[in-house]
């Protein structure tokens, strides 16, 4: 069991992650020759051994290939895993969760006070807090902290525990969701997120904050979601 952030995310893994993104974005095209290990070591400020370990990791993944006396070349591309759409409407968001049918691991349930902001609305009397990990095919893709109005939770506690919360909320008529807001930002995986999502410490993540309120501005739901950055894509219609 690693006892430090370095143990969870060795330097070579972080460097390999950066190199992998260059290949995915075609900064390094198929057939391109990689910089030497000495050049990589100088660029990333690490030892030559660490740079070599990063290259070897990519070779095991089938992305690069060492050719005797000629250097190392790009021969593959990372799989396109950006299947998770972060939608910009409540109806579309509910459909995404119905379609993906994630595997849910509940890691905490308690009562807690949500970190509301003045623009969010008025707090309910009590909230049920749930922290969970969503996976697909055994691969975790997000960690989510949910604050759900306890009066709403008591209407279907078992469903809320085992299913995705948003589709259930959109089905409910009392109380109905009258306001829904979402903010999106880019961040880096902290120790807790890197452990749950099995990604390197500091890897790019998408952080989404969602707030649903009723007609009387009572906050029914606050969700704070951290997605793996390599799984997420956003599509928006740009109005002329």
N, C-alpha and C positions, 0 to 999 in steps of 0.2 A: 504494500500500500504506500504510494508516494506521500511524502510528508511535506512537500513544498510545491510552489507553483512551477518551479523549474522541472520537478519530477513529472508533473502532469503534462508539461509542454516543453520538451527539450529544444534547444536552439535549432537543431537541424530540422525539426518538424515545422517550426515557424518559417524557416527559410524555404523549405520545400513547399509550404503553403503559398508563399509569395511567388515562387517559380511556377507553381501549378496554375496560379491565376494568370500569369503572363502567357502561358500556353493556351489557356481557355480563351483569353481575349485576343489571341493571335499576335501578341507583341512578338512572341517567338513562333514563327510559322512552322508548319510541317516541313521537315527536312533541314531546318535551320540548325546551325552548329551552336552549341552552348558555349558561353565563356569558359575559360579554364577554371579549375578549382582554385587556383591562386587568385584569379580575377574575382571570382565569386566571394572568396574569403575577404578580399579587400573591400568589395562593395558592401557586404553585410557586417563587416567588422568582427569576423570570427576567425577561428583557426582553419587551416587547410583541411584538417581532419573533419571538422564540423561541416564544412562545405561539401566534402566528399560524401559524408553520410546523407546529406540532403539529396544529392544527385542519385545515390544508390537507392534511396526511398522511391524516387520517381521512376527509376529503372524497374524496380519490383512492381510498380503499378502499370508498367508497359507504356509510359509516356516518353521515355528517352532511352537511347541505346548507345553504349560505348562501342566504338569501332577501333580495333587495334591500330595504333599508330596514327589515327586520324582525328580522334576527339570524340565527343559525345553529341548526339543529334536528337532532335525532336522527332519521334516516330508515332506518337499517339496523341489523343486529346481526352481531357477529362469528360466523363459522361455528363450530359445535359440534365441536371437534376432540379432545375428551377421550375418545378411543377406546381409550386404553391403560389397561388395568386392572392395578393393582398388587395381585396376589392374596395371600391370607393362608394358602394351603396349598401344599405343594410340588407336588402333582399338578396343581392348577389353574394354578400358575405355568408348569409345563412345557407345558401345553396352550395357554396364551396365546402362548408363543413359537412353538409349532408353527403356530398360527392366523395370527399376524402375518407370519411368514416375512420377517424384516427383511433389508434389503440391508446387508451388513457391509463396513466399510472398516477393515482392520487398519492401524493407524498405528505400532505398535511391538510387537516380540517380543524377549524377552531372559530371562535368569534373574535373579530378584530375591527378596528376603526380604519376606514379607508382613507388614504391620503388625498382628500378632495381639494380642489381649487375653487375659488369663489365663482368662477364662470360655469362650474360643473352643475350646480344646483344645490338643493337642500338635502342634507343627509337624512336617511331613514333612522328609525329608532335603534335598530341593531342590524349587524351584518354577519353573514356566514362567510368565512374566509376559506378558500380552497386553493392549494398550490398543486399543480399537476404537470406532467410531461406528456406531450402528444407525440406519438410515433406512427410511422407507416412502414409496414414490412419489417418491423423490428428496429428501424432506424429512427432515433429521436430527432424531431425537427423544431420543437419549440418548448419553452418553459413558460407557464402562464400562472399569474397570480390573479385570483378572482375574488371580488368582494360583491356579494349578492344580498340584496335586501332579505332579511330573515323571513319576513312575511311572504315574500315570493318563494323563497326556498321551501317553506313548509307546504306549499301547494303540491310539490312533486319532489320530495327529497331524494328518493331512490333514483329517479331519472336524472336529477341534477348531479348525483354522485357518479353515475356510470356513463352519461352521455355528454356530448358537447353542449354547453349552456346556451349559446346564441340561438340555434334553431328552436329550442324549447321556448325561449323568451319571445321569439317572433310569433309563435303559435298562440301565446296567451293573449287574452282580451282584457282581463282585469288583473292587474293594471296593464294598460297597453303602453308600448313605447311611443312617446310623442317626440322625443328629441334623441338623436344619436350623433355623437361626435367622435372623430378618430384623428389622432396625430401620429406621425411616422417620423422616426429619426434613425440615424446610423450610429452604432456604437461598437464597443469591443467587448468580447466575452470576459466576464470576471471569473473568479475561481469556481463559484457555485454553478454558473451557467456552463463553463467548460466541462465540468464533471458530468452534469446531467445530459448535455448534448454531445458529449464525447468529441469535442473540438479543441484545438489548441487555445491556451490562455491568450487573450488579446486578438483572437480571430474576429473578423467582421461579423456583426450581427445586426439585424433589423429590430428596432424597438418600437412597438405599437401600443398606444394607450387608447382605450375605448371607453366611452361613458354613455350610458343610456339612462334617460330620465322620463318620468311620466308627465302627464299634462300639467300637474301641479308642481312640476320641477323637482320632484323627489327622485334622487338618484337610485335607480333600481340595480344598476350593475356598473362596476368598474373593473375592467380587465387590463392588466399590464402584461404584455406578451413579448417575449424575446425569441426571435426566429433565427435559425442558422442562416447566415448571409448567402451561402451557396445554394439554398433551396428556394429563395424568394424572388418573385418578379412582380412588378406593378404595371398594370395597363390602365391608361386613362385616355378618354376622349378629349382632345384639345379643341375647344370651340373657337372658330375663326372670329 
